[in-house]
């Protein structure tokens, strides 16, 4: 079942975390991991544990902030929330991804049109 | 911005490790719990829910490590981890740690101390501003002592006039005698030593008084009120560091003298220009007063203009020399300095002669450090062997070779740092002691201290040493075959043997290094003993000298004969009274003492001969009383000077055998005997030679420097008086009685120092003694370290072979045989080391050949003695483990392991 899951590209997890927090507000690590799995339709290969390295990196950069709180089913957990700097970073990164994905779409849609083929000099 | 923030956070995280880890563990536990809750809600059993939760989480340990790596700095983390581990293991192994740190402290400490000496004397510029501009101007060395190393005041003026390369030239009066100042503050006058300098002396050197002012030209004029500048040390000891001393006047040599300044502590005249002498005060030299007619009396010291090279300055000086006159009133003396005016960098003059000794010293401590490193390597190897299993286990658990080498290097760095710390303490103590050895005739010692350069050097050698002694065991450990080590439980297999081979090589190199050091020290020691055996021409033992104050001024004394009569009476009374003191065998007076100061006055030749074209330097002059020659213990043929040789009777002299031999070669004397012959000391000034005495070592104990001529104090004016007494008692016991007698005769007599003559010899020998002692100490240290190394290796190998020895003894080997075998193994290692070391020594002693005195660098006796000493020490070091081996009980040995 793991064979057809997607490996995450370097840096993509950070963006996913930021977007999840932007959409869901304050959330704990497990919640973030679950949410990403659900949204990806279980297509992403995610060891839930790896989320924590991403969280500490984002927090050290000042893009998210954490505090201990109590979850809906009354369990103590660490909650993360986006900071204003994180919001800005998300906007910038999202824009970058959209551009890149647009380019990738066009590149992959490229057909073998003889007119556009470069002629060897 | 966010990057910076993250970098700071990562560094910070390293030190909050524990809190952050606890936080993370709680967070991970919450994660699993939340997941389990979810799975239970979706209908799974608690056990299955837990399984699923863990499955989805992935490895908890990996997540933790991943988090840590992202959060902190791995290398810093590892370093701290290694440090903690190192401190823990070293703390557990106290004996090893103490020995290792001690060895390193000795090795590093010796290096820091010697580096500081080398740095102060050789590397650092002299303690003056723009010191590279300073030059010492003097004739090439010659046989007639200070008189041929100095210039007249007329020559000084002409030199300044005819040179263009110098900002300014100064100098000082080179013939000041110790105790030439007498400070009278009520009670007994206090003796002190002052130097007369040309008024611009401090300006040329660039020395600012710590208080008050330097001299001005007005201070040195005829009739100027007397002024004085105090040394820092004298100001502190004699004037209680009086902060208001400037402007106060004291009775010095009978004149009210005003203190105009105090020198800074960093400037010590003696330490730069007269090593080993204490100079208490500086006074201005009146160039245009009586010194005008005293001949060669001042040394030259110049400061070059910026951008002038030494070669230019030398050319300039050589061009000025023909214009310089010994005395302007004697036109034929102009040009007599041609070829004798040579500037050299002041630093070369001050410490140039010591360069070779310093290099040798530096090499010696370098070798000590090498031996210490080899020893440490050995200790670490032994330890590493004992810890072989530990490293194999680490390796099996996934530690790479780099990680293990890193761990071992951390250990060596920690040891090295501790060694460097204690080494610094040791060096600071040694340097403090050295800085206060005023009597050692080595320059600039007072400036010795641990400075920034020394600290940098410490860091450098500590790190280098750590790498050198830590790398070999580190690489050997890391490269060890994992499986073999884990299996290598029994003696005599695999790695154990290999280790032993490496250790044997280390011991051999250690012995070889110690051997080179011992040979060097042995040769220096033999040289020193030869120097002590030199026939000085006088007997310094059981004799002492004290400066006698007297006043032979007679008003209206035209030709000096009245003064001579008065002086004769004073001297005669002094000698008679002192001779009557119980224990005094002989007493006599001379103005100068051998190995102290000297001067020459020209070259009297046999009467009636044509002077040879090429004349050697004139003999050194001593003006002496009857009895002086006997008091010095100098052998005499002919007769001594008598009290009856007065100002009106025939002028007589004593000359030394070397001079007599030269004179005899110029003429025809019966039996070539000078006694009774007449010399010509200028027109109408015949001198009758009444006796010939042994040549006396005047400037140095190690070489014959000049001839001597002795004039009677009853006929010639002496410059001061040193009373020499010979006794059968220890000279110091007579000090009080002699001084009391002098005081009774002259209440103005200062409490002058009572100097056993042996102190003059010791002073002359002090640089050689100093270097010899240092090198000998280092050699002893090297020997000790080598002995430790041998003991360690043999002891370890006996322990490892316990079982084997047990079996052999069970099969009938006697205790004696076992003991013998261990000893033979030890001596064999030492023998290889000695052979290699001897070969290395033959090459290395070329470095010290010029430092030896009457000793060949291939002195067989030294080599044999060294080899015997080393082998004996090796045998003793091997004896303890050998005895232990012979006492092994077969039963116990076989049960062990």
Interface residues (C-beta under 8 A of the other chain):
Chain A: X28 X29 X30 X31 X33 X34 X47 X48 X49 X50 X52 X53 X54 X56 X57 X60 X61 X62 X63 X71 X73 X75 X76 X77 X78 X85 X89
Chain B: X2 X3 X5 X6 X9 X10 X13 X23 X24 X26 X27 X28 X30 X31 X33 X34 X35 X37 X38 X56 X57 X58 X59 X60 X62 X63 X66 X67 X69 X70 X71
